[in-house]
Structures are given as structure tokens and as C-alpha cells.
């Protein structure tokens, strides 16, 4: 299938996928603005990586979604706090059969997209891509990991989703199309919320705190709280999630790994506090579950949530 893919959020994740998918032969259009849009128009999108550099020019780039028109699938990769603005702006790109493949941190963005466009068009996903924006339109892939997983929320297969997964594979990505993405979302959330909280609060990458007994205990408690919330609200959380998450953080993950929230707090940018920590605290309150570790992390980070220089 020849598919047209729209990218909304050409940052580290969206920009990386835009370049890789275009290089694999898919039609790619990008909704961007400001310096990012200017850079894409002037020099294309560039990915710098030890696995191979890529420079591509998307089929079109604009700050006006109506100039791009409906696409077969939208890759939605904006920061959670930009969901409402970007989600509304992209409306002309979303036609009757368009699927929205969301690669955002946390769950608040997914809730907003479901309310605005309906859950049947959503194909949420997760990624473990270590990448940063080196300059507008330039993405630095900082490790070998290239794993993406996504799938239709309604469980119905769609040719465009298979085309997206196939193009990712041709581009050398570990891109998996899931029959049900919900277990993967919770698998990521169990790591994401505690990891982001501790990296941002300690101002250290994983290796700076995971071997400190008190910090590791706090991480383990927060992971257990995520699992408890999932079970309380009927999410697809299996019995091994806690052990897998602890094993990943303590024995598998690269100790140099930094949470994007750590990068944001050092740069004085807004933080995605409520996308994960806040969302979990709210669901816990509704279900009557106590989450003291998650709640404390959120409380300590909220003074910086709007962004400010240290």
C-alpha cells in the first residue's frame, strides 16, 4: 500500500520517524512551525546516528494543516502539554479513514485525542528511542535502540498501519504492529512515571541514582503504585510487570539513560508532570488507591511544571 503519512510534532521522535519513513519510500508531510519549519524547508530533515545518517525532504511542510490536507495516518508526537493546540490545528489532516498513531509520554494526550477524534481512529504506541533535537530540523539518535510498538485501540486492523510498520522495518527500525496496544502502554508507563520523576528530582541519569538504596527503594515503591493503579481501574496489567520493570531498570537499561524530563528541567522548559504522574494520581484518587510516592514526586515537580530557568 502506498500511504501518505502526516507528522505532527517534528521533534526528536516525530522528526526521526519523518526522516526514516520518507527514506523508506512513504509519502511524508510535516505540520511544523517557527524555526523547525524554516529548517525543514531550507535543508530538509536530518538524522545523525551511529546506525547511519539520513537527510530527506518531505513531500510538503507547512504550518497550515489545510495546505497539507487529509492523510492516511498522522504520527502525533508533540509534548503532552501541547496536545490541545496541536491536536486542534491538525484537524484538516484527519479524514474519515485517517488513523492517529500517537507516540507521546503518559496518557493525558491519548485521553484528549479520544475525546476529540474518537477512540476508533486511534493507534497509540510507545517508543524507546534515545534521541534529542540537536538543532531545528536536526535529530541526534544517541543509541542503538530503535524500538517502536503501536496498534489499533479498537482492535481492527488497518492497511495503513501495516504499511507504516513495513516501512519502519525497511528503514531498519524495530517497529512492531500490535493487535492490542494497551499492555505496551502500561509496560511503558510503569517505567516512565517513576524514572522521569527520579531523574528530574535528582538531576541525574539512571546510573546516578539507581544503585543508591534509598532511591532504588523509592523507584520500586513508585513502580508498585503504578501496577496497583492499573489493576484497580481494570487495565491490562499482568503479574510480572513489577519484576520486569525492576529488572530492566537495575540490570538491563543503559546507566547513561536520561529522562526527557531531566533535559526539559535543565533547559527551563515546561514539564510533562501531569501526563504521567498527575494522570496516575487522578486515577488513583478515583479508585481509592493510595500512591504516596507518585504523589510526592508530582508535588515536588509541580513548582517547575510551567518551566523556568534554574
N, C-alpha and C positions, 0 to 999 in steps of 0.2 A: 504493500500500500504506500502510495506517495502522500505524505502528510505535511500539513503546514502547522508549525509549532510557534506559538507566541510565548515570549519570555517577558514576565513582569517581575522586575527586580534583577537587574543585571549586575549584581554584586558578586561576592565570592562564589556562591552556589549557582545562581542564575547565569552569571557571566560564563562560568566554567561550562555549564551544560549547553548554553547557546553556542559556544565555540565548538565543542565536541560534536554536538548533534549536526551542526551545519557542515563540519568537516566529514561527517559520515553520510552526507547526502540529503538530509532532510531540509526542507524549506524552513527557514527561521526568520521571524520578525521580532523586533525588540521594542517594548514600550519603556522608554527611559527619559531622563530629563537632565538639565544642567550640564555639568562637566562630563558626566558619563555619556550623555547623548552626543555632545560635541566630539568626544574622543572616538566614539564608535563611527561617527560619520567621517572623521578625518583619517583614521588609521585602522578601523575595524576593531574586532575583539581579539585580544592576545592572551593566551595561556602559557605561562612559563612553568615548566615542570621537568623533573629528572626523568619522567617517563616519556618526554617528548614535547617540544613546543608546538603550539598551533596558533596561526593567525588566520582569521576569516573575516569576511564582510557579510553580515546578514543580508537577507533579501531586502529588508527595509528596517529602518529605525526611526521612531518618531516619539514626540511627547503627546501626541493626539491619537488615541485609540481608534477613533473613527477613520483616520487615514490608513490604519492597518487593516481594519475590517475583521470579520469573523474568521476564526482559525479552528483547526481540528482539535487542538489541545492547547491549554495555557499551562505553562510551568510557572507557578506562583511562588516566588522566593524572596519576598520582602520581609523586613523585620516585623515582628508581631505588632508593634505599636503603629506601624504604617499600613496595617491591613485595611482599615476602613477607607482611607483615602485612595490607596492603590486599587483596592477591590472595586470601588465605585468607578474609578477612572477607566478601568479595563472593560466596562460593560459592553461597548461596541465590538469587542473581540469575542464575546461569548454568544455563539449562535445556538440554535435549537439542539444540535448534537455535540456541542463542544464539551470536552472533559477538562476539568481543572485538576491538575496534578500539583499538589501543594507540598513544598519542602520547607516548612517553617519549624522553628523551635516551639515546643509547647503545643497547647491545644486551643487557645483563645482564637487564633486565626481561623482554625477549622470550624469552630462554632459560628463565627461571623460569616464565613463563606456558605455554610449550610443554610443559615437564615436568609442570606441574600439571594443565592442562586439555587438552593435546594440540594439536599444530600445526594440525589440520584446522579448528579453530574460530577461528583467529587471522587477523585482517586488520590487520597492522601498518601504521603510517603515519608521516608526517613532517609537520612544520609549520614555517613561517617567520613565525609570528605574533609581533609585538613587543607583548607585554602584560605587565602586572605586577598584583599584588594590592595595591590601594590601601588596602583595609580588608577585614575579613571580609565576604564576600558582594559585594564591590565590585571590579570588574576595570577597570583602565585600559588601553585599547588605545592604544598610543603612536605608531602609524604607519599608513600606508595599506595596508601588506601584510596580506593575509588569506588566504594560500595554505595549503591542506591537500591532501595526497595520501595515499591508502591503498588497500589491495586485499587480496584473499584470499591467504593464504600457500599454500593448496593449489590455487590457480588456478580454483576452482569459483565461478561467480557465485552470488550470494545476493540475493533480493529486498530484504532489509533493508539491504544495503549500497548498493544503488541508491537506496532511499528516503532513506537518510542523505545521499548525495551530492546528490540532488534538493532536499532540504530546505536543505542548505547553500547551494545556488545561489539558492534563493528568498530566503534571508536575506542575499544579497549577498556571499557568500564565494566565493573561487576554490577550489572543492572538487572534486578530481579522483579518480574511481574508476579505479584501475589494474588491468590484468589480472595483473600481477606486481609486487609492491611492492619486491622485493629491490634492483633497481638504484637506486630512490629512497632506500632506507635507506643504501646505501653512498655515494650522492651527498651525503647529509646528513652522514654520519659523516666523510667526508673534510674537510669544513669544521669540523664540530663539535669534534672532538677537538683539533686544533691551535688553533682560535680560543678555545675555553674555556681551554686551558692558558695561552696567552699573555695573555689578558685577566686571568685570575686572578693570574698571576705578576707582571705589570707593574702591576696595579691600574688599568688604563686601558682605555677603549673602543677599538674598532678603529683609529680615527684617531690615537690616541695612540702607536701603535707600528708600524703597517703601513708607514710611509714611512721608518722607521729601517732602514738597510740590513742591519744585523746581525739585527734582529728579523724583518724580512721573509725573510731567508735561512733563519732557524730555522723560520719558518712553512712555507716551501716545502719544507724538508727533512722536516718532520713530515707534510705532505700526501703527499709521495713515499713515505714509510714506510707510511702508511695504504693507498695504492694497492698497494704491494708485498705487504702482508699479505693484502689481498683477493685478489690474483692467486694467492698461494701456497696459499690454502685453497679456491680454486675459486669465489669469489664473482663475481657478475656485474659486474665492473669493466671498463669499456671504455677504449680507448686515449686518449680525450680527457678523462678525468676530471681528471687533474692540471692540464692547461691551463685547463679550465673553472673549477676551484676557485681557481686563482691569479687568473684574470681577474675572477671575482666579488669576491674579497677586495680586489683592488687598484684595480678600475675601476668596479664596479657597486654594491657594498654601501654603505649609508649609513655614513659615518665615525663617526656618533654611536652606532652599534650596540654594545650592551654584552652580554657573555655573561651568562646567568643565574648561572653560577658566580661571576662577579665580584660580582653582587648578594649571593649567598649568603656569600661570604667576608667582605664588608664588614659583613654583618649577624651574623656569627658562627654561621651555620647550618652543618649538615653539607654536605659537598660530594659531588657525583656523580663522584668521581675514577675509580672503578673501572667505572662504567657505560660509559665510552668508552676512556679512556687505559689503564685496567687490563685491560679486555677485549681490547683490541688487543695489549697487551704479552703477555698469556697466549696468544693465538692465534699471535703471532709466535714465542714460545718453542716451542710445539708444532710449528710448521712449520719451525723452524730459520732464521728471518729475523731479521736484526739491525735493531733500531729504537731507536737511541741517543737521538734527540730526544724521541720519545714516552716512553721510559723515564725520561729525565731530568725531563721535565715531571711525570710521575706521582710520582717520588721527592720532588721539591721540594714538591708539594702534599699528600702523604700526612700530614705533621705537622698539617695543618689539616683533614683529611678528616672527623674526628668533630665538628668545629665548635667554635669558641671565639671570644670577643671579642678584637679586636686590642689 
